[in-house]
Amino acid sequence: MQELKKRKEEVKVAKEQKVKAIVRTYYIIEGGKIKLKNKKCSKCGSIMAHHMKPYERWACGKCGYTEFIGGSKKR
Ligand SMILES: [Zn+2]
């Protein structure tokens, strides 16, 4: 939960400072707003869903493929 809050704050700060490409290519900066860019599954090619909990990730509803977004990988 704290991780999520922290992440949102990071985005907010980045937006204020007008920093480009915080999270690689998954976001598009458009008119000062950060938009999520839908990602296609690399396994079956269908549109993936973006989830913030418990970790920020892309998940495919068809084949179950999940791709974690940077910074979420912990061991
Ligand atoms: Zn898939």
N, CA, C, O and the ligand as a Tripos MOL2 file, in Angstrom:
@<TRIPOS>MOLECULE
protein
  301   299    76     0     0
PROTEIN
NO_CHARGES

@<TRIPOS>ATOM
      1 N           0.8300   -1.2070    0.0000 N.3       1 MET1
      2 CA          0.0000    0.0000    0.0000 C.3       1 MET1
      3 C           0.8650    1.2580    0.0000 C.2       1 MET1
      4 O           0.5890    2.2090   -0.7310 O.2       1 MET1
      5 N           1.8970    1.2590    0.8100 N.am      2 GLN2
      6 CA          2.7920    2.4230    0.8700 C.3       2 GLN2
      7 C           3.5500    2.5780   -0.4330 C.2       2 GLN2
      8 O           3.8470    3.6870   -0.8760 O.2       2 GLN2
      9 N           3.8520    1.4530   -1.0270 N.am      3 GLU3
     10 CA          4.5400    1.4420   -2.3220 C.3       3 GLU3
     11 C           3.7130    2.1900   -3.3630 C.2       3 GLU3
     12 O           4.2400    2.9780   -4.1480 O.2       3 GLU3
     13 N           2.4320    1.9320   -3.3530 N.am      4 LEU4
     14 CA          1.5070    2.5430   -4.3050 C.3       4 LEU4
     15 C           1.4600    4.0540   -4.1020 C.2       4 LEU4
     16 O           1.5070    4.8210   -5.0640 O.2       4 LEU4
     17 N           1.3700    4.4620   -2.8720 N.am      5 LYS5
     18 CA          1.3010    5.8850   -2.5470 C.3       5 LYS5
     19 C           2.5770    6.5860   -3.0000 C.2       5 LYS5
     20 O           2.5430    7.6780   -3.5680 O.2       5 LYS5
     21 N           3.6700    5.9450   -2.7400 N.am      6 LYS6
     22 CA          4.9780    6.4930   -3.1070 C.3       6 LYS6
     23 C           5.0500    6.6860   -4.6200 C.2       6 LYS6
     24 O           5.5250    7.7120   -5.1060 O.2       6 LYS6
     25 N           4.5790    5.7000   -5.3420 N.am      7 ARG7
     26 CA          4.6230    5.7110   -6.7940 C.3       7 ARG7
     27 C           3.7890    6.8830   -7.3500 C.2       7 ARG7
     28 O           4.2120    7.5890   -8.2650 O.2       7 ARG7
     29 N           2.6250    7.0600   -6.7820 N.am      8 LYS8
     30 CA          1.7560    8.1410   -7.2240 C.3       8 LYS8
     31 C           2.4200    9.4920   -6.9810 C.2       8 LYS8
     32 O           2.3180   10.4050   -7.8000 O.2       8 LYS8
     33 N           3.0900    9.6030   -5.8630 N.am      9 GLU9
     34 CA          3.7760   10.8500   -5.5350 C.3       9 GLU9
     35 C           4.9180   11.0970   -6.5130 C.2       9 GLU9
     36 O           5.1780   12.2340   -6.9070 O.2       9 GLU9
     37 N           5.5820   10.0410   -6.8900 N.am     10 GLU10
     38 CA          6.6780   10.1660   -7.8480 C.3      10 GLU10
     39 C           6.1660   10.7090   -9.1780 C.2      10 GLU10
     40 O           6.7830   11.5780   -9.7930 O.2      10 GLU10
     41 N           5.0460   10.1880   -9.5960 N.am     11 VAL11
     42 CA          4.4390   10.6270  -10.8590 C.3      11 VAL11
     43 C           4.0590   12.0990  -10.7640 C.2      11 VAL11
     44 O           4.2940   12.8820  -11.6840 O.2      11 VAL11
     45 N           3.4750   12.4510   -9.6450 N.am     12 LYS12
     46 CA          3.0390   13.8240   -9.4220 C.3      12 LYS12
     47 C           4.2360   14.7800   -9.4840 C.2      12 LYS12
     48 O           4.1870   15.8150  -10.1480 O.2      12 LYS12
     49 N           5.2880   14.4200   -8.7920 N.am     13 VAL13
     50 CA          6.4940   15.2420   -8.7720 C.3      13 VAL13
     51 C           7.0640   15.3740  -10.1720 C.2      13 VAL13
     52 O           7.4440   16.4630  -10.6010 O.2      13 VAL13
     53 N           7.1190   14.2650  -10.8720 N.am     14 ALA14
     54 CA          7.6780   14.2620  -12.2210 C.3      14 ALA14
     55 C           6.8650   15.1590  -13.1390 C.2      14 ALA14
     56 O           7.4190   15.8420  -14.0000 O.2      14 ALA14
     57 N           5.5720   15.1550  -12.9570 N.am     15 LYS15
     58 CA          4.6840   15.9520  -13.7800 C.3      15 LYS15
     59 C           4.9590   17.4450  -13.5390 C.2      15 LYS15
     60 O           4.9770   18.2510  -14.4690 O.2      15 LYS15
     61 N           5.1660   17.7740  -12.2970 N.am     16 GLU16
     62 CA          5.4160   19.1650  -11.9450 C.3      16 GLU16
     63 C           6.7480   19.6380  -12.5120 C.2      16 GLU16
     64 O           6.8940   20.7910  -12.9160 O.2      16 GLU16
     65 N           7.6890   18.7510  -12.5340 N.am     17 GLN17
     66 CA          9.0200   19.1170  -13.0230 C.3      17 GLN17
     67 C           9.1410   18.9240  -14.5340 C.2      17 GLN17
     68 O          10.1760   19.2210  -15.1310 O.2      17 GLN17
     69 N           8.0860   18.4310  -15.1280 N.am     18 LYS18
     70 CA          8.0730   18.1610  -16.5660 C.3      18 LYS18
     71 C           9.2050   17.2280  -17.0060 C.2      18 LYS18
     72 O           9.9200   17.4880  -17.9740 O.2      18 LYS18
     73 N           9.3300   16.1650  -16.2760 N.am     19 VAL19
     74 CA         10.3340   15.1630  -16.6210 C.3      19 VAL19
     75 C           9.7120   14.1630  -17.5980 C.2      19 VAL19
     76 O           8.5960   13.6850  -17.3980 O.2      19 VAL19
     77 N          10.4400   13.8730  -18.6220 N.am     20 LYS20
     78 CA          9.9270   12.9470  -19.6410 C.3      20 LYS20
     79 C          10.2130   11.4910  -19.2790 C.2      20 LYS20
     80 O          11.1860   11.1690  -18.5970 O.2      20 LYS20
     81 N           9.3440   10.6490  -19.7540 N.am     21 ALA21
     82 CA          9.5290    9.2020  -19.6710 C.3      21 ALA21
     83 C           9.9340    8.7080  -18.2980 C.2      21 ALA21
     84 O          11.0790    8.3130  -18.0790 O.2      21 ALA21
     85 N           9.0010    8.7320  -17.3920 N.am     22 ILE22
     86 CA          9.2600    8.2500  -16.0430 C.3      22 ILE22
     87 C           9.3070    6.7290  -16.0500 C.2      22 ILE22
     88 O          10.2040    6.1040  -15.4840 O.2      22 ILE22
     89 N           8.3300    6.1740  -16.6980 N.am     23 VAL23
     90 CA          8.2260    4.7070  -16.7130 C.3      23 VAL23
     91 C           8.3110    4.2080  -18.1570 C.2      23 VAL23
     92 O           7.4020    3.5520  -18.6650 O.2      23 VAL23
     93 N           9.3980    4.5300  -18.7780 N.am     24 ARG24
     94 CA          9.6550    4.0720  -20.1540 C.3      24 ARG24
     95 C           8.5290    4.4480  -21.1220 C.2      24 ARG24
     96 O           8.0870    5.5970  -21.1500 O.2      24 ARG24
     97 N           8.0860    3.5060  -21.8870 N.am     25 THR25
     98 CA          7.1590    3.8300  -22.9830 C.3      25 THR25
     99 C           5.7040    3.5290  -22.6600 C.2      25 THR25
    100 O           4.8420    3.6350  -23.5330 O.2      25 THR25
    101 N           5.4240    3.1590  -21.4270 N.am     26 TYR26
    102 CA          4.0450    2.8100  -21.1010 C.3      26 TYR26
    103 C           3.1790    4.0500  -20.9050 C.2      26 TYR26
    104 O           1.9500    3.9780  -20.8830 O.2      26 TYR26
    105 N           3.8470    5.1790  -20.7640 N.am     27 TYR27
    106 CA          3.1160    6.4210  -20.5730 C.3      27 TYR27
    107 C           3.3920    7.3890  -21.7130 C.2      27 TYR27
    108 O           4.4940    7.4430  -22.2610 O.2      27 TYR27
    109 N           2.3860    8.1310  -22.0450 N.am     28 ILE28
    110 CA          2.5760    9.1790  -23.0340 C.3      28 ILE28
    111 C           2.3270   10.5180  -22.3480 C.2      28 ILE28
    112 O           1.3210   10.6970  -21.6610 O.2      28 ILE28
    113 N           3.2400   11.4420  -22.5390 N.am     29 ILE29
    114 CA          3.0190   12.7790  -21.9860 C.3      29 ILE29
    115 C           2.2810   13.6000  -23.0400 C.2      29 ILE29
    116 O           2.8040   13.8650  -24.1220 O.2      29 ILE29
    117 N           1.0850   13.9860  -22.7080 N.am     30 GLU30
    118 CA          0.2600   14.6860  -23.6790 C.3      30 GLU30
    119 C          -0.3270   15.9340  -23.0290 C.2      30 GLU30
    120 O          -1.1920   15.8420  -22.1580 O.2      30 GLU30
    121 N           0.1390   17.0760  -23.4500 N.am     31 GLY31
    122 CA         -0.3670   18.3440  -22.9190 C.3      31 GLY31
    123 C          -0.2120   18.4470  -21.4080 C.2      31 GLY31
    124 O          -1.0960   18.9530  -20.7180 O.2      31 GLY31
    125 N           0.9130   17.9670  -20.9020 N.am     32 GLY32
    126 CA          1.1710   18.0580  -19.4650 C.3      32 GLY32
    127 C           0.5110   16.9440  -18.6660 C.2      32 GLY32
    128 O           0.6970   16.8440  -17.4540 O.2      32 GLY32
    129 N          -0.2660   16.1020  -19.3580 N.am     33 LYS33
    130 CA         -0.9180   14.9970  -18.6610 C.3      33 LYS33
    131 C          -0.2310   13.6810  -19.0020 C.2      33 LYS33
    132 O           0.2910   13.4800  -20.0980 O.2      33 LYS33
    133 N          -0.2560   12.8080  -18.0230 N.am     34 ILE34
    134 CA          0.3430   11.4950  -18.2450 C.3      34 ILE34
    135 C          -0.7560   10.5020  -18.6050 C.2      34 ILE34
    136 O          -1.6760   10.2570  -17.8240 O.2      34 ILE34
    137 N          -0.6410    9.9480  -19.7810 N.am     35 LYS35
    138 CA         -1.6500    8.9770  -20.2150 C.3      35 LYS35
    139 C          -1.0430    7.5870  -20.2920 C.2      35 LYS35
    140 O           0.1120    7.3990  -20.6720 O.2      35 LYS35
    141 N          -1.8520    6.6440  -19.9220 N.am     36 LEU36
    142 CA         -1.4080    5.2600  -20.0060 C.3      36 LEU36
    143 C          -1.5750    4.7460  -21.4290 C.2      36 LEU36
    144 O          -2.6020    4.9540  -22.0740 O.2      36 LEU36
    145 N          -0.5610    4.0880  -21.8820 N.am     37 LYS37
    146 CA         -0.6090    3.5270  -23.2200 C.3      37 LYS37
    147 C          -0.8580    2.0260  -23.0890 C.2      37 LYS37
    148 O          -0.0990    1.3050  -22.4410 O.2      37 LYS37
    149 N          -1.9010    1.5940  -23.6990 N.am     38 ASN38
    150 CA         -2.2110    0.1710  -23.5840 C.3      38 ASN38
    151 C          -1.1730   -0.6880  -24.2800 C.2      38 ASN38
    152 O          -0.6660   -0.3750  -25.3570 O.2      38 ASN38
    153 N          -0.8940   -1.7630  -23.6170 N.am     39 LYS39
    154 CA          0.1690   -2.6330  -24.0800 C.3      39 LYS39
    155 C          -0.4310   -3.9220  -24.6200 C.2      39 LYS39
    156 O          -1.4550   -4.4050  -24.1380 O.2      39 LYS39
    157 N           0.2210   -4.4550  -25.6170 N.am     40 LYS40
    158 CA         -0.2610   -5.7210  -26.1550 C.3      40 LYS40
    159 C           0.5430   -6.8870  -25.6160 C.2      40 LYS40
    160 O           1.7550   -6.8030  -25.4170 O.2      40 LYS40
    161 N          -0.1630   -7.9610  -25.3900 N.am     41 CYS41
    162 CA          0.4690   -9.1590  -24.8600 C.3      41 CYS41
    163 C           1.4860   -9.6990  -25.8580 C.2      41 CYS41
    164 O           1.2020   -9.8480  -27.0460 O.2      41 CYS41
    165 N           2.6780   -9.9870  -25.3410 N.am     42 SER42
    166 CA          3.7210  -10.4880  -26.2240 C.3      42 SER42
    167 C           3.5360  -11.9700  -26.5290 C.2      42 SER42
    168 O           4.2270  -12.5340  -27.3770 O.2      42 SER42
    169 N           2.6000  -12.5840  -25.8300 N.am     43 LYS43
    170 CA          2.3410  -14.0090  -26.0670 C.3      43 LYS43
    171 C           1.2180  -14.2270  -27.0620 C.2      43 LYS43
    172 O           1.3760  -14.9570  -28.0420 O.2      43 LYS43
    173 N           0.0530  -13.5740  -26.8000 N.am     44 CYS44
    174 CA         -1.1010  -13.8300  -27.6660 C.3      44 CYS44
    175 C          -1.5570  -12.5920  -28.4410 C.2      44 CYS44
    176 O          -2.3900  -12.6950  -29.3410 O.2      44 CYS44
    177 N          -1.0050  -11.4080  -28.0890 N.am     45 GLY45
    178 CA         -1.2700  -10.2160  -28.8800 C.3      45 GLY45
    179 C          -2.5190   -9.4360  -28.5050 C.2      45 GLY45
    180 O          -2.8420   -8.4410  -29.1530 O.2      45 GLY45
    181 N          -3.2200   -9.8680  -27.4760 N.am     46 SER46
    182 CA         -4.4120   -9.1150  -27.0700 C.3      46 SER46
    183 C          -4.0310   -7.9770  -26.1220 C.2      46 SER46
    184 O          -2.9470   -7.9760  -25.5400 O.2      46 SER46
    185 N          -4.9400   -7.0120  -25.9780 N.am     47 ILE47
    186 CA         -4.6750   -5.8540  -25.1290 C.3      47 ILE47
    187 C          -4.5770   -6.2850  -23.6660 C.2      47 ILE47
    188 O          -5.3990   -7.0520  -23.1660 O.2      47 ILE47
    189 N          -3.5590   -5.7740  -23.0060 N.am     48 MET48
    190 CA         -3.3590   -6.1460  -21.6150 C.3      48 MET48
    191 C          -3.9840   -5.1090  -20.6870 C.2      48 MET48
    192 O          -4.1560   -3.9480  -21.0570 O.2      48 MET48
    193 N          -4.3160   -5.5430  -19.4890 N.am     49 ALA49
    194 CA         -4.9200   -4.6480  -18.5070 C.3      49 ALA49
    195 C          -3.8550   -4.1370  -17.5470 C.2      49 ALA49
    196 O          -2.9510   -4.8750  -17.1550 O.2      49 ALA49
    197 N          -3.9710   -2.8900  -17.1810 N.am     50 HIS50
    198 CA         -3.0170   -2.2890  -16.2540 C.3      50 HIS50
    199 C          -3.5380   -2.4000  -14.8280 C.2      50 HIS50
    200 O          -4.6760   -2.0280  -14.5430 O.2      50 HIS50
    201 N          -2.7060   -2.9110  -13.9430 N.am     51 HIS51
    202 CA         -3.0970   -3.0400  -12.5400 C.3      51 HIS51
    203 C          -2.0890   -2.3430  -11.6490 C.2      51 HIS51
    204 O          -0.8870   -2.3670  -11.9130 O.2      51 HIS51
    205 N          -2.5810   -1.7300  -10.6070 N.am     52 MET52
    206 CA         -1.6940   -1.0400   -9.6680 C.3      52 MET52
    207 C          -1.4770   -1.8420   -8.3880 C.2      52 MET52
    208 O          -0.5160   -1.6020   -7.6570 O.2      52 MET52
    209 N          -2.3690   -2.7940   -8.1170 N.am     53 LYS53
    210 CA         -2.2680   -3.5570   -6.8800 C.3      53 LYS53
    211 C          -2.0670   -5.0230   -7.1620 C.2      53 LYS53
    212 O          -2.6430   -5.5290   -8.1250 O.2      53 LYS53
    213 N          -1.2820   -5.7360   -6.3790 N.am     54 PRO54
    214 CA         -0.4090   -5.1980   -5.3210 C.3      54 PRO54
    215 C           0.8220   -4.5020   -5.9010 C.2      54 PRO54
    216 O           1.4440   -3.6810   -5.2280 O.2      54 PRO54
    217 N           1.1690   -4.8190   -7.1250 N.am     55 TYR55
    218 CA          2.2710   -4.1430   -7.7920 C.3      55 TYR55
    219 C           1.8060   -3.6540   -9.1550 C.2      55 TYR55
    220 O           0.8870   -4.2090   -9.7570 O.2      55 TYR55
    221 N           2.4560   -2.6130   -9.6190 N.am     56 GLU56
    222 CA          2.0970   -2.1010  -10.9220 C.3      56 GLU56
    223 C           2.5370   -3.0870  -11.9930 C.2      56 GLU56
    224 O           3.7030   -3.4730  -12.0720 O.2      56 GLU56
    225 N           1.5710   -3.4830  -12.8140 N.am     57 ARG57
    226 CA          1.8890   -4.5060  -13.8030 C.3      57 ARG57
    227 C           0.8860   -4.5010  -14.9500 C.2      57 ARG57
    228 O          -0.1840   -3.8970  -14.8690 O.2      57 ARG57
    229 N           1.2540   -5.1700  -15.9830 N.am     58 TRP58
    230 CA          0.3490   -5.4360  -17.0950 C.3      58 TRP58
    231 C          -0.0300   -6.9000  -17.0400 C.2      58 TRP58
    232 O           0.8250   -7.7710  -16.8760 O.2      58 TRP58
    233 N          -1.3290   -7.1680  -17.1790 N.am     59 ALA59
    234 CA         -1.7700   -8.5460  -17.1390 C.3      59 ALA59
    235 C          -2.6510   -8.8500  -18.3320 C.2      59 ALA59
    236 O          -3.5110   -8.0520  -18.7050 O.2      59 ALA59
    237 N          -2.4340   -9.9990  -18.9210 N.am     60 CYS60
    238 CA         -3.2600  -10.4190  -20.0430 C.3      60 CYS60
    239 C          -4.3950  -11.2880  -19.5290 C.2      60 CYS60
    240 O          -4.1710  -12.2780  -18.8320 O.2      60 CYS60
    241 N          -5.6020  -10.9100  -19.8760 N.am     61 GLY61
    242 CA         -6.7660  -11.6540  -19.4110 C.3      61 GLY61
    243 C          -6.9810  -12.9430  -20.1830 C.2      61 GLY61
    244 O          -7.6970  -13.8370  -19.7310 O.2      61 GLY61
    245 N          -6.3580  -13.0340  -21.3480 N.am     62 LYS62
    246 CA         -6.5700  -14.2130  -22.1880 C.3      62 LYS62
    247 C          -5.6860  -15.3780  -21.8020 C.2      62 LYS62
    248 O          -6.1580  -16.4880  -21.5540 O.2      62 LYS62
    249 N          -4.3840  -15.1020  -21.7560 N.am     63 CYS63
    250 CA         -3.4630  -16.2100  -21.4970 C.3      63 CYS63
    251 C          -2.8350  -16.1380  -20.1070 C.2      63 CYS63
    252 O          -2.1400  -17.0610  -19.6820 O.2      63 CYS63
    253 N          -3.0870  -15.0260  -19.4010 N.am     64 GLY64
    254 CA         -2.5870  -14.9400  -18.0340 C.3      64 GLY64
    255 C          -1.1690  -14.4230  -17.9100 C.2      64 GLY64
    256 O          -0.6000  -14.4110  -16.8180 O.2      64 GLY64
    257 N          -0.5990  -13.9970  -19.0200 N.am     65 TYR65
    258 CA          0.7580  -13.4630  -19.0070 C.3      65 TYR65
    259 C           0.8110  -12.1530  -18.2270 C.2      65 TYR65
    260 O          -0.0380  -11.2810  -18.4150 O.2      65 TYR65
    261 N           1.7980  -12.0140  -17.3610 N.am     66 THR66
    262 CA          1.9170  -10.8000  -16.5500 C.3      66 THR66
    263 C           3.3030  -10.1960  -16.7280 C.2      66 THR66
    264 O           4.3160  -10.8930  -16.6890 O.2      66 THR66
    265 N           3.3190   -8.8920  -16.9210 N.am     67 GLU67
    266 CA          4.5930   -8.2070  -17.0620 C.3      67 GLU67
    267 C           4.6850   -7.1080  -16.0130 C.2      67 GLU67
    268 O           3.8630   -6.1920  -15.9840 O.2      67 GLU67
    269 N           5.6750   -7.2070  -15.1680 N.am     68 PHE68
    270 CA          5.8210   -6.2260  -14.1100 C.3      68 PHE68
    271 C           6.5400   -4.9780  -14.6180 C.2      68 PHE68
    272 O           7.4660   -5.0510  -15.4260 O.2      68 PHE68
    273 N           6.0890   -3.8510  -14.1250 N.am     69 ILE69
    274 CA          6.6850   -2.5860  -14.5220 C.3      69 ILE69
    275 C           7.8170   -2.2400  -13.5580 C.2      69 ILE69
    276 O           7.7110   -2.4200  -12.3450 O.2      69 ILE69
    277 N           8.8990   -1.7390  -14.1420 N.am     70 GLY70
    278 CA         10.1520   -1.4760  -13.4390 C.3      70 GLY70
    279 C          10.0310   -0.9870  -12.0000 C.2      70 GLY70
    280 O           9.1920   -0.1430  -11.6860 O.2      70 GLY70
    281 N          10.8670   -1.5200  -11.1470 N.am     71 GLY71
    282 CA         10.8790   -1.0970   -9.7600 C.3      71 GLY71
    283 C          10.0340   -1.9800   -8.8630 C.2      71 GLY71
    284 O          10.1020   -1.8900   -7.6370 O.2      71 GLY71
    285 N           9.2430   -2.8280   -9.4810 N.am     72 SER72
    286 CA          8.3510   -3.6660   -8.6880 C.3      72 SER72
    287 C           8.9510   -5.0340   -8.3960 C.2      72 SER72
    288 O           8.4270   -5.8040   -7.5900 O.2      72 SER72
    289 N          10.0490   -5.3140   -9.0620 N.am     73 LYS73
    290 CA         10.6430   -6.6350   -8.8710 C.3      73 LYS73
    291 C          11.4400   -6.6760   -7.5690 C.2      73 LYS73
    292 O          12.4370   -5.9730   -7.4030 O.2      73 LYS73
    293 N          10.9770   -7.5070   -6.6690 N.am     74 LYS74
    294 CA         11.6680   -7.6280   -5.3890 C.3      74 LYS74
    295 C          11.8840   -9.0850   -5.0590 C.2      74 LYS74
    296 O          11.0840   -9.9540   -5.4050 O.2      74 LYS74
    297 N          12.9910   -9.3280   -4.3780 N.am     75 ARG75
    298 CA         13.2710  -10.6980   -4.0020 C.3      75 ARG75
    299 C          13.3990  -10.8290   -2.5140 C.2      75 ARG75
    300 O          13.6380  -11.9270   -2.0090 O.2      75 ARG75
    301 ZN         -1.9280  -13.0170  -23.6740 Zn       76 ZN76
@<TRIPOS>BOND
     1     1     2 1
     2     2     3 1
     3     3     4 2
     4     3     5 am
     5     5     6 1
     6     6     7 1
     7     7     8 2
     8     7     9 am
     9     9    10 1
    10    10    11 1
    11    11    12 2
    12    11    13 am
    13    13    14 1
    14    14    15 1
    15    15    16 2
    16    15    17 am
    17    17    18 1
    18    18    19 1
    19    19    20 2
    20    19    21 am
    21    21    22 1
    22    22    23 1
    23    23    24 2
    24    23    25 am
    25    25    26 1
    26    26    27 1
    27    27    28 2
    28    27    29 am
    29    29    30 1
    30    30    31 1
    31    31    32 2
    32    31    33 am
    33    33    34 1
    34    34    35 1
    35    35    36 2
    36    35    37 am
    37    37    38 1
    38    38    39 1
    39    39    40 2
    40    39    41 am
    41    41    42 1
    42    42    43 1
    43    43    44 2
    44    43    45 am
    45    45    46 1
    46    46    47 1
    47    47    48 2
    48    47    49 am
    49    49    50 1
    50    50    51 1
    51    51    52 2
    52    51    53 am
    53    53    54 1
    54    54    55 1
    55    55    56 2
    56    55    57 am
    57    57    58 1
    58    58    59 1
    59    59    60 2
    60    59    61 am
    61    61    62 1
    62    62    63 1
    63    63    64 2
    64    63    65 am
    65    65    66 1
    66    66    67 1
    67    67    68 2
    68    67    69 am
    69    69    70 1
    70    70    71 1
    71    71    72 2
    72    71    73 am
    73    73    74 1
    74    74    75 1
    75    75    76 2
    76    75    77 am
    77    77    78 1
    78    78    79 1
    79    79    80 2
    80    79    81 am
    81    81    82 1
    82    82    83 1
    83    83    84 2
    84    83    85 am
    85    85    86 1
    86    86    87 1
    87    87    88 2
    88    87    89 am
    89    89    90 1
    90    90    91 1
    91    91    92 2
    92    91    93 am
    93    93    94 1
    94    94    95 1
    95    95    96 2
    96    95    97 am
    97    97    98 1
    98    98    99 1
    99    99   100 2
   100    99   101 am
   101   101   102 1
   102   102   103 1
   103   103   104 2
   104   103   105 am
   105   105   106 1
   106   106   107 1
   107   107   108 2
   108   107   109 am
   109   109   110 1
   110   110   111 1
   111   111   112 2
   112   111   113 am
   113   113   114 1
   114   114   115 1
   115   115   116 2
   116   115   117 am
   117   117   118 1
   118   118   119 1
   119   119   120 2
   120   119   121 am
   121   121   122 1
   122   122   123 1
   123   123   124 2
   124   123   125 am
   125   125   126 1
   126   126   127 1
   127   127   128 2
   128   127   129 am
   129   129   130 1
   130   130   131 1
   131   131   132 2
   132   131   133 am
   133   133   134 1
   134   134   135 1
   135   135   136 2
   136   135   137 am
   137   137   138 1
   138   138   139 1
   139   139   140 2
   140   139   141 am
   141   141   142 1
   142   142   143 1
   143   143   144 2
   144   143   145 am
   145   145   146 1
   146   146   147 1
   147   147   148 2
   148   147   149 am
   149   149   150 1
   150   150   151 1
   151   151   152 2
   152   151   153 am
   153   153   154 1
   154   154   155 1
   155   155   156 2
   156   155   157 am
   157   157   158 1
   158   158   159 1
   159   159   160 2
   160   159   161 am
   161   161   162 1
   162   162   163 1
   163   163   164 2
   164   163   165 am
   165   165   166 1
   166   166   167 1
   167   167   168 2
   168   167   169 am
   169   169   170 1
   170   170   171 1
   171   171   172 2
   172   171   173 am
   173   173   174 1
   174   174   175 1
   175   175   176 2
   176   175   177 am
   177   177   178 1
   178   178   179 1
   179   179   180 2
   180   179   181 am
   181   181   182 1
   182   182   183 1
   183   183   184 2
   184   183   185 am
   185   185   186 1
   186   186   187 1
   187   187   188 2
   188   187   189 am
   189   189   190 1
   190   190   191 1
   191   191   192 2
   192   191   193 am
   193   193   194 1
   194   194   195 1
   195   195   196 2
   196   195   197 am
   197   197   198 1
   198   198   199 1
   199   199   200 2
   200   199   201 am
   201   201   202 1
   202   202   203 1
   203   203   204 2
   204   203   205 am
   205   205   206 1
   206   206   207 1
   207   207   208 2
   208   207   209 am
   209   209   210 1
   210   210   211 1
   211   211   212 2
   212   211   213 am
   213   213   214 1
   214   214   215 1
   215   215   216 2
   216   215   217 am
   217   217   218 1
   218   218   219 1
   219   219   220 2
   220   219   221 am
   221   221   222 1
   222   222   223 1
   223   223   224 2
   224   223   225 am
   225   225   226 1
   226   226   227 1
   227   227   228 2
   228   227   229 am
   229   229   230 1
   230   230   231 1
   231   231   232 2
   232   231   233 am
   233   233   234 1
   234   234   235 1
   235   235   236 2
   236   235   237 am
   237   237   238 1
   238   238   239 1
   239   239   240 2
   240   239   241 am
   241   241   242 1
   242   242   243 1
   243   243   244 2
   244   243   245 am
   245   245   246 1
   246   246   247 1
   247   247   248 2
   248   247   249 am
   249   249   250 1
   250   250   251 1
   251   251   252 2
   252   251   253 am
   253   253   254 1
   254   254   255 1
   255   255   256 2
   256   255   257 am
   257   257   258 1
   258   258   259 1
   259   259   260 2
   260   259   261 am
   261   261   262 1
   262   262   263 1
   263   263   264 2
   264   263   265 am
   265   265   266 1
   266   266   267 1
   267   267   268 2
   268   267   269 am
   269   269   270 1
   270   270   271 1
   271   271   272 2
   272   271   273 am
   273   273   274 1
   274   274   275 1
   275   275   276 2
   276   275   277 am
   277   277   278 1
   278   278   279 1
   279   279   280 2
   280   279   281 am
   281   281   282 1
   282   282   283 1
   283   283   284 2
   284   283   285 am
   285   285   286 1
   286   286   287 1
   287   287   288 2
   288   287   289 am
   289   289   290 1
   290   290   291 1
   291   291   292 2
   292   291   293 am
   293   293   294 1
   294   294   295 1
   295   295   296 2
   296   295   297 am
   297   297   298 1
   298   298   299 1
   299   299   300 2
@<TRIPOS>SUBSTRUCTURE
     1 MET1         2 RESIDUE 1 A MET
     2 GLN2         6 RESIDUE 1 A GLN
     3 GLU3        10 RESIDUE 1 A GLU
     4 LEU4        14 RESIDUE 1 A LEU
     5 LYS5        18 RESIDUE 1 A LYS
     6 LYS6        22 RESIDUE 1 A LYS
     7 ARG7        26 RESIDUE 1 A ARG
     8 LYS8        30 RESIDUE 1 A LYS
     9 GLU9        34 RESIDUE 1 A GLU
    10 GLU10       38 RESIDUE 1 A GLU
    11 VAL11       42 RESIDUE 1 A VAL
    12 LYS12       46 RESIDUE 1 A LYS
    13 VAL13       50 RESIDUE 1 A VAL
    14 ALA14       54 RESIDUE 1 A ALA
    15 LYS15       58 RESIDUE 1 A LYS
    16 GLU16       62 RESIDUE 1 A GLU
    17 GLN17       66 RESIDUE 1 A GLN
    18 LYS18       70 RESIDUE 1 A LYS
    19 VAL19       74 RESIDUE 1 A VAL
    20 LYS20       78 RESIDUE 1 A LYS
    21 ALA21       82 RESIDUE 1 A ALA
    22 ILE22       86 RESIDUE 1 A ILE
    23 VAL23       90 RESIDUE 1 A VAL
    24 ARG24       94 RESIDUE 1 A ARG
    25 THR25       98 RESIDUE 1 A THR
    26 TYR26      102 RESIDUE 1 A TYR
    27 TYR27      106 RESIDUE 1 A TYR
    28 ILE28      110 RESIDUE 1 A ILE
    29 ILE29      114 RESIDUE 1 A ILE
    30 GLU30      118 RESIDUE 1 A GLU
    31 GLY31      122 RESIDUE 1 A GLY
    32 GLY32      126 RESIDUE 1 A GLY
    33 LYS33      130 RESIDUE 1 A LYS
    34 ILE34      134 RESIDUE 1 A ILE
    35 LYS35      138 RESIDUE 1 A LYS
    36 LEU36      142 RESIDUE 1 A LEU
    37 LYS37      146 RESIDUE 1 A LYS
    38 ASN38      150 RESIDUE 1 A ASN
    39 LYS39      154 RESIDUE 1 A LYS
    40 LYS40      158 RESIDUE 1 A LYS
    41 CYS41      162 RESIDUE 1 A CYS
    42 SER42      166 RESIDUE 1 A SER
    43 LYS43      170 RESIDUE 1 A LYS
    44 CYS44      174 RESIDUE 1 A CYS
    45 GLY45      178 RESIDUE 1 A GLY
    46 SER46      182 RESIDUE 1 A SER
    47 ILE47      186 RESIDUE 1 A ILE
    48 MET48      190 RESIDUE 1 A MET
    49 ALA49      194 RESIDUE 1 A ALA
    50 HIS50      198 RESIDUE 1 A HIS
    51 HIS51      202 RESIDUE 1 A HIS
    52 MET52      206 RESIDUE 1 A MET
    53 LYS53      210 RESIDUE 1 A LYS
    54 PRO54      214 RESIDUE 1 A PRO
    55 TYR55      218 RESIDUE 1 A TYR
    56 GLU56      222 RESIDUE 1 A GLU
    57 ARG57      226 RESIDUE 1 A ARG
    58 TRP58      230 RESIDUE 1 A TRP
    59 ALA59      234 RESIDUE 1 A ALA
    60 CYS60      238 RESIDUE 1 A CYS
    61 GLY61      242 RESIDUE 1 A GLY
    62 LYS62      246 RESIDUE 1 A LYS
    63 CYS63      250 RESIDUE 1 A CYS
    64 GLY64      254 RESIDUE 1 A GLY
    65 TYR65      258 RESIDUE 1 A TYR
    66 THR66      262 RESIDUE 1 A THR
    67 GLU67      266 RESIDUE 1 A GLU
    68 PHE68      270 RESIDUE 1 A PHE
    69 ILE69      274 RESIDUE 1 A ILE
    70 GLY70      278 RESIDUE 1 A GLY
    71 GLY71      282 RESIDUE 1 A GLY
    72 SER72      286 RESIDUE 1 A SER
    73 LYS73      290 RESIDUE 1 A LYS
    74 LYS74      294 RESIDUE 1 A LYS
    75 ARG75      298 RESIDUE 1 A ARG
    76 ZN76       301 GROUP 0 **** ****
